[in-house]
Amino acid sequence: MGIVKEFVKGLWNDNPTFRLQIGLCPTLAVTSSALNGVGMGAATTFVLMCSSILISALRNVIPSKVRIPCFIVVIATFSTVVDLVMNALLPDLHRVLGIFIPLIVVNCILMGRAEAFASKRPVFDAAIDGLGMGIGFTWALTLIGTVRELLGAGSLFGYKLVSDTAATFGIFSVAPGAFITVGFLLAAMNMISTRLRKTSKEA
């Protein structure tokens, strides 16, 4: 049960985007489409899970005084792997995500999980935590990208859902639309969480 709890916390209660509100820079910058959200989320999940595993495995070897630089080196290594692999296999997506792929190394989610969890827990627990947080980050980015793409371009994953003459809200395709979308989704998630808490108390 503990393993399940560690995994699902990143999906809702401790969701990096909607609960902890960290890693918002790539969230706001690249979620102009659902595909961008999936790509950025998957890349971050890979780096988060792999770095958590390695940091946990080396937690008794890394000196406490230099743990932060060591964490950065580990995270930067996997970020570079993702950057090179995506550039080779998914050049179009890599071109769209641009600088935010190598900037995964400074994403607060990765450093936060390394310091707060992976450096203190066994390898399997760290892997589950990294996977759960990564999937939580991915579904949040995908949801934001889906809303923005539907409202801003009338499409989903690049497939046009409305006619070319249909009216769309172009603001959602640019930076202000990201802030508006995140704001409304945060409000919706808070409302759902409040109702769930009330329901559990009444039960």
C-alpha contacts under 8 A as a table, 3 or more apart, distances in Angstrom:
res1	aa1	res2	aa2	distance
1	M	4	V	5.17
1	M	5	K	6.23
2	G	5	K	5.05
2	G	6	E	6.20
3	I	6	E	5.10
3	I	7	F	6.29
3	I	125	D	7.03
3	I	128	I	7.18
4	V	7	F	5.12
4	V	8	V	6.18
5	K	8	V	5.38
5	K	9	K	6.05
6	E	9	K	5.69
6	E	10	G	7.68
6	E	125	D	7.62
6	E	128	I	6.71
6	E	129	D	5.71
6	E	132	G	7.35
7	F	10	G	6.41
7	F	11	L	7.65
7	F	128	I	5.58
7	F	129	D	5.58
7	F	131	L	7.06
7	F	132	G	4.46
7	F	133	M	7.46
8	V	11	L	5.13
8	V	12	W	6.91
8	V	132	G	6.04
9	K	12	W	5.72
9	K	13	N	5.17
9	K	14	D	5.23
9	K	15	N	6.93
9	K	132	G	7.10
9	K	133	M	7.62
10	G	13	N	6.47
10	G	14	D	4.83
10	G	15	N	4.50
10	G	16	P	6.85
10	G	129	D	7.61
10	G	132	G	5.07
10	G	133	M	4.28
10	G	134	G	7.56
10	G	135	I	7.44
10	G	136	G	5.14
10	G	137	F	7.77
11	L	14	D	6.92
11	L	15	N	5.32
11	L	132	G	6.44
11	L	133	M	6.73
11	L	135	I	6.82
11	L	136	G	4.19
11	L	137	F	7.76
12	W	15	N	4.93
12	W	18	F	7.99
12	W	19	R	7.48
12	W	136	G	7.15
13	N	19	R	6.61
14	D	19	R	5.45
14	D	20	L	6.11
15	N	18	F	5.59
15	N	19	R	4.97
15	N	20	L	6.19
15	N	21	Q	7.92
15	N	133	M	6.79
15	N	136	G	5.64
15	N	137	F	6.76
16	P	19	R	5.81
16	P	20	L	4.80
16	P	21	Q	5.58
16	P	22	I	5.63
16	P	23	G	7.09
16	P	109	I	6.85
16	P	133	M	6.90
16	P	136	G	6.97
16	P	137	F	5.94
17	T	20	L	6.07
17	T	21	Q	4.50
17	T	22	I	5.84
17	T	23	G	6.78
17	T	24	L	6.66
17	T	27	T	7.77
17	T	137	F	6.31
17	T	140	A	6.51
18	F	21	Q	5.55
18	F	140	A	7.44
18	F	185	L	7.94
18	F	186	L	5.84
18	F	189	M	7.43
21	Q	24	L	6.57
22	I	108	C	6.10
22	I	109	I	6.32
23	G	26	P	6.47
23	G	27	T	6.64
23	G	107	N	5.52
23	G	108	C	5.55
23	G	109	I	5.98
24	L	27	T	4.70
24	L	28	L	5.95
25	C	28	L	5.52
25	C	29	A	6.11
26	P	29	A	4.88
26	P	30	V	5.73
26	P	31	T	7.81
26	P	40	M	7.94
26	P	100	F	6.37
27	T	30	V	6.13
27	T	31	T	6.08
27	T	37	G	7.86
27	T	141	L	6.08
28	L	31	T	6.13
28	L	175	A	7.13
28	L	178	A	5.30
28	L	179	F	6.87
29	A	32	S	7.61
29	A	175	A	7.02
29	A	178	A	7.63
30	V	33	S	7.66
30	V	36	N	6.10
30	V	37	G	6.79
30	V	40	M	7.66
30	V	96	V	7.95
30	V	97	L	6.27
31	T	34	A	6.66
31	T	36	N	5.75
31	T	37	G	5.19
31	T	141	L	6.30
31	T	142	T	7.38
31	T	144	I	6.29
31	T	145	G	4.40
31	T	148	R	7.44
31	T	178	A	7.33
32	S	36	N	7.00
32	S	37	G	7.94
32	S	145	G	5.33
32	S	148	R	5.86
32	S	149	E	6.05
32	S	172	F	7.53
32	S	173	S	5.51
32	S	174	V	7.18
32	S	178	A	7.60
33	S	36	N	5.37
33	S	37	G	6.55
33	S	142	T	7.88
33	S	145	G	4.33
33	S	146	T	5.99
33	S	148	R	6.45
33	S	149	E	4.85
33	S	156	L	7.47
33	S	157	F	6.83
33	S	158	G	7.87
34	A	37	G	5.05
34	A	38	V	6.33
34	A	141	L	7.61
34	A	142	T	4.98
34	A	143	L	7.03
34	A	144	I	7.37
34	A	145	G	4.09
34	A	146	T	4.52
34	A	149	E	6.67
34	A	156	L	6.70
34	A	157	F	5.59
35	L	38	V	5.12
35	L	39	G	6.12
35	L	142	T	7.21
35	L	145	G	7.42
35	L	157	F	5.40
35	L	158	G	7.77
36	N	39	G	5.09
36	N	40	M	6.03
36	N	93	L	7.16
36	N	96	V	7.69
36	N	97	L	7.04
36	N	142	T	7.63
36	N	145	G	7.10
37	G	40	M	5.32
37	G	41	G	5.89
37	G	138	T	6.70
37	G	139	W	7.98
37	G	141	L	4.56
37	G	142	T	4.40
37	G	143	L	7.79
37	G	144	I	7.55
37	G	145	G	5.65
38	V	41	G	5.12
38	V	42	A	5.92
38	V	138	T	5.95
38	V	139	W	7.52
38	V	141	L	6.84
38	V	142	T	5.40
39	G	42	A	5.23
39	G	43	A	6.18
39	G	93	L	7.30
40	M	43	A	5.23
40	M	44	T	6.16
40	M	97	L	7.23
40	M	101	I	7.37
40	M	138	T	7.37
40	M	141	L	7.84
41	G	44	T	5.14
41	G	45	T	6.01
41	G	134	G	6.82
41	G	135	I	7.33
41	G	137	F	6.00
41	G	138	T	3.93
41	G	139	W	7.54
41	G	141	L	6.59
41	G	142	T	7.79
42	A	45	T	5.00
42	A	46	F	6.25
42	A	134	G	7.44
42	A	135	I	7.78
42	A	138	T	6.33
43	A	46	F	5.31
43	A	47	V	6.44
43	A	82	V	6.36
43	A	101	I	7.54
44	T	47	V	5.19
44	T	48	L	5.90
44	T	104	I	6.59
44	T	134	G	6.50
45	T	48	L	5.01
45	T	49	M	5.95
45	T	130	G	7.13
45	T	131	L	6.40
45	T	133	M	7.56
45	T	134	G	4.07
45	T	135	I	6.56
45	T	137	F	7.80
45	T	138	T	7.47
46	F	49	M	5.37
46	F	50	C	6.05
46	F	78	F	7.99
46	F	82	V	7.86
46	F	134	G	7.65
47	V	50	C	5.33
47	V	51	S	5.82
47	V	75	I	6.67
47	V	78	F	5.38
47	V	79	S	6.01
47	V	82	V	7.48
47	V	104	I	7.99
48	L	51	S	5.38
48	L	52	S	5.96
48	L	75	I	7.71
48	L	110	L	5.67
48	L	130	G	5.42
48	L	131	L	7.39
48	L	134	G	6.59
49	M	52	S	5.18
49	M	53	I	6.25
49	M	126	A	7.68
49	M	127	A	5.52
49	M	128	I	7.83
49	M	129	D	7.79
49	M	130	G	4.37
49	M	131	L	5.52
49	M	134	G	7.41
50	C	53	I	5.21
50	C	54	L	6.31
50	C	78	F	7.20
50	C	127	A	7.49
50	C	130	G	7.95
51	S	54	L	5.18
51	S	55	I	5.91
51	S	74	V	6.04
51	S	75	I	5.57
51	S	78	F	6.97
51	S	114	A	7.72
52	S	55	I	5.22
52	S	56	S	5.97
52	S	113	R	7.44
52	S	114	A	6.02
52	S	118	A	5.23
52	S	119	S	7.93
52	S	123	V	7.75
52	S	126	A	5.53
52	S	127	A	6.14
52	S	130	G	6.16
53	I	56	S	5.24
53	I	57	A	6.14
53	I	118	A	7.17
53	I	123	V	5.36
53	I	124	F	7.46
53	I	126	A	5.83
53	I	127	A	5.44
54	L	57	A	4.99
54	L	58	L	6.18
54	L	74	V	7.61
54	L	123	V	7.76
55	I	58	L	5.13
55	I	59	R	5.74
55	I	71	F	6.92
55	I	74	V	7.44
55	I	114	A	6.92
55	I	118	A	6.13
55	I	119	S	5.96
56	S	59	R	5.02
56	S	118	A	4.88
56	S	119	S	5.10
56	S	120	K	7.02
56	S	121	R	6.35
56	S	122	P	6.02
56	S	123	V	5.18
56	S	126	A	6.48
57	A	60	N	7.70
57	A	122	P	7.34
57	A	123	V	5.83
58	L	61	V	5.16
58	L	62	I	6.10
59	R	62	I	5.60
59	R	118	A	7.93
59	R	119	S	5.18
59	R	120	K	7.08
60	N	63	P	7.80
62	I	66	V	7.30
62	I	67	R	6.05
62	I	70	C	7.32
63	P	66	V	5.69
63	P	67	R	6.02
64	S	67	R	5.05
65	K	68	I	7.94
66	V	69	P	5.67
66	V	70	C	6.30
67	R	70	C	5.02
67	R	71	F	6.03
68	I	71	F	5.04
68	I	72	I	6.24
68	I	115	E	7.91
69	P	72	I	5.06
69	P	73	V	6.27
70	C	73	V	5.13
70	C	74	V	6.33
71	F	74	V	5.19
71	F	75	I	6.14
71	F	111	M	7.22
71	F	114	A	6.97
72	I	75	I	5.12
72	I	76	A	5.84
72	I	105	V	6.90
72	I	111	M	7.59
73	V	76	A	5.07
73	V	77	T	6.13
74	V	77	T	5.22
74	V	78	F	6.70
75	I	78	F	5.43
75	I	79	S	6.10
75	I	105	V	5.62
75	I	110	L	7.52
76	A	79	S	4.92
76	A	80	T	6.07
76	A	102	P	7.92
76	A	104	I	7.96
76	A	105	V	5.17
77	T	80	T	5.26
77	T	81	V	6.43
78	F	81	V	4.92
78	F	82	V	6.26
79	S	82	V	5.18
79	S	83	D	6.11
79	S	101	I	7.13
79	S	102	P	5.81
79	S	103	L	7.88
79	S	104	I	6.20
79	S	105	V	6.09
80	T	83	D	4.96
80	T	84	L	6.15
80	T	102	P	6.41
81	V	84	L	5.33
81	V	85	V	6.08
82	V	85	V	5.16
82	V	86	M	5.94
82	V	101	I	7.56
83	D	86	M	5.42
83	D	87	N	6.10
83	D	94	H	7.70
83	D	101	I	5.90
83	D	102	P	6.14
84	L	87	N	5.08
84	L	88	A	6.23
85	V	88	A	5.14
85	V	89	L	6.01
85	V	90	L	7.77
86	M	89	L	5.18
86	M	90	L	4.87
86	M	91	P	6.33
86	M	93	L	7.65
86	M	94	H	5.78
87	N	90	L	5.70
87	N	91	P	4.71
87	N	94	H	5.52
87	N	95	R	7.77
88	A	91	P	6.08
90	L	93	L	5.55
90	L	94	H	6.00
91	P	94	H	4.89
91	P	95	R	5.95
92	D	95	R	5.12
92	D	96	V	6.43
93	L	96	V	5.11
93	L	97	L	6.19
94	H	97	L	5.26
94	H	98	G	5.84
94	H	101	I	7.69
95	R	98	G	5.03
97	L	100	F	5.81
97	L	101	I	6.42
98	G	101	I	6.25
99	I	102	P	5.86
99	I	103	L	6.25
100	F	103	L	4.74
100	F	104	I	6.34
101	I	104	I	5.54
102	P	105	V	6.42
103	L	106	V	5.63
103	L	107	N	6.87
104	I	107	N	5.05
105	V	110	L	7.51
106	V	110	L	7.71
106	V	111	M	7.50
107	N	110	L	5.84
107	N	111	M	6.96
108	C	111	M	5.34
108	C	112	G	5.75
109	I	112	G	5.12
109	I	113	R	6.11
110	L	113	R	5.35
110	L	114	A	6.09
111	M	114	A	5.04
111	M	115	E	6.11
112	G	115	E	5.33
112	G	116	A	5.84
112	G	117	F	7.94
113	R	116	A	5.17
113	R	117	F	5.22
113	R	118	A	6.20
113	R	130	G	7.50
114	A	117	F	5.71
114	A	118	A	4.77
114	A	119	S	5.77
115	E	118	A	6.59
115	E	119	S	5.80
115	E	120	K	7.89
116	A	119	S	6.91
116	A	120	K	7.18
117	F	120	K	5.43
117	F	121	R	6.09
117	F	126	A	6.75
117	F	129	D	7.92
118	A	121	R	5.43
118	A	122	P	7.44
118	A	123	V	7.53
118	A	125	D	7.90
118	A	126	A	4.92
121	R	125	D	6.32
121	R	126	A	6.21
122	P	125	D	5.49
122	P	126	A	6.21
123	V	126	A	5.07
123	V	127	A	6.14
124	F	127	A	5.07
124	F	128	I	6.28
125	D	128	I	5.18
125	D	129	D	6.12
126	A	129	D	5.05
126	A	130	G	6.03
127	A	130	G	5.10
127	A	131	L	6.06
128	I	131	L	5.10
128	I	132	G	6.04
129	D	132	G	5.21
129	D	133	M	6.06
130	G	133	M	5.25
130	G	134	G	5.91
131	L	134	G	5.05
131	L	135	I	6.07
132	G	135	I	5.25
132	G	136	G	6.07
133	M	136	G	5.01
133	M	137	F	6.11
134	G	137	F	5.05
134	G	138	T	6.08
135	I	138	T	4.87
135	I	139	W	6.12
136	G	139	W	5.41
136	G	140	A	6.23
137	F	140	A	5.22
137	F	141	L	6.26
138	T	141	L	5.23
138	T	142	T	6.04
139	W	142	T	4.96
139	W	143	L	5.97
140	A	143	L	5.19
140	A	144	I	6.24
141	L	144	I	5.15
141	L	145	G	5.99
142	T	145	G	5.01
142	T	146	T	5.92
143	L	146	T	5.02
143	L	147	V	6.28
144	I	147	V	5.34
144	I	148	R	6.21
144	I	178	A	7.67
144	I	181	T	6.56
144	I	182	V	6.79
144	I	185	L	7.94
145	G	148	R	5.14
145	G	149	E	5.89
146	T	149	E	5.21
146	T	150	L	6.01
146	T	156	L	6.48
146	T	157	F	7.84
147	V	150	L	5.28
147	V	151	L	6.11
147	V	181	T	7.27
148	R	151	L	5.35
148	R	152	G	5.51
148	R	153	A	7.80
148	R	172	F	5.09
148	R	173	S	6.21
148	R	177	G	7.03
148	R	178	A	7.27
148	R	181	T	7.02
149	E	152	G	5.12
149	E	153	A	5.29
149	E	154	G	6.37
149	E	155	S	5.87
149	E	156	L	6.17
149	E	172	F	7.35
149	E	173	S	6.83
150	L	153	A	5.72
150	L	154	G	4.42
150	L	155	S	5.10
150	L	156	L	6.03
151	L	154	G	5.68
151	L	168	T	5.87
151	L	169	F	5.56
151	L	170	G	7.61
151	L	172	F	6.41
152	G	168	T	5.51
152	G	169	F	4.72
152	G	170	G	4.68
152	G	171	I	6.53
152	G	172	F	4.70
152	G	173	S	5.00
153	A	160	K	7.95
153	A	168	T	6.10
153	A	169	F	7.40
153	A	170	G	6.99
153	A	173	S	7.14
154	G	160	K	6.15
154	G	161	L	5.70
154	G	162	V	5.63
154	G	168	T	6.33
155	S	158	G	5.81
155	S	159	Y	5.21
155	S	160	K	4.18
155	S	161	L	4.98
155	S	162	V	7.07
156	L	159	Y	5.28
156	L	160	K	6.65
156	L	161	L	7.07
160	K	163	S	7.51
162	V	166	A	6.24
163	S	166	A	5.34
169	F	172	F	6.08
169	F	173	S	7.90
170	G	173	S	5.47
170	G	174	V	7.27
171	I	174	V	5.52
171	I	175	A	7.76
171	I	176	P	6.59
171	I	177	G	5.23
172	F	175	A	7.44
172	F	176	P	6.96
172	F	177	G	3.75
172	F	178	A	6.49
172	F	180	I	7.95
172	F	181	T	7.70
173	S	177	G	6.23
173	S	178	A	7.86
174	V	177	G	5.60
174	V	178	A	7.07
175	A	178	A	5.37
175	A	179	F	7.07
176	P	179	F	5.34
176	P	180	I	6.38
177	G	180	I	5.05
177	G	181	T	5.99
178	A	181	T	5.18
178	A	182	V	6.10
179	F	182	V	5.26
179	F	183	G	6.03
180	I	183	G	5.15
180	I	184	F	6.33
181	T	184	F	5.35
181	T	185	L	6.15
182	V	185	L	5.12
182	V	186	L	5.94
183	G	186	L	5.18
183	G	187	A	6.27
184	F	187	A	5.06
184	F	188	A	6.18
185	L	188	A	4.98
185	L	189	M	6.08
186	L	189	M	5.12
186	L	190	N	6.14
187	A	190	N	5.14
187	A	191	M	6.23
188	A	191	M	5.13
188	A	192	I	6.27
189	M	192	I	5.10
189	M	193	S	6.12
190	N	193	S	5.08
190	N	194	T	6.08
191	M	194	T	5.15
191	M	195	R	6.28
192	I	195	R	5.22
192	I	196	L	6.16
193	S	196	L	5.05
193	S	197	R	6.20
194	T	197	R	5.20
194	T	198	K	6.28
195	R	198	K	5.06
195	R	199	T	6.08
196	L	199	T	5.06
196	L	200	S	6.15
197	R	200	S	5.15
197	R	201	K	6.21
198	K	201	K	5.18
198	K	202	E	6.18
199	T	202	E	5.17
199	T	203	A	6.13
200	S	203	A	5.07
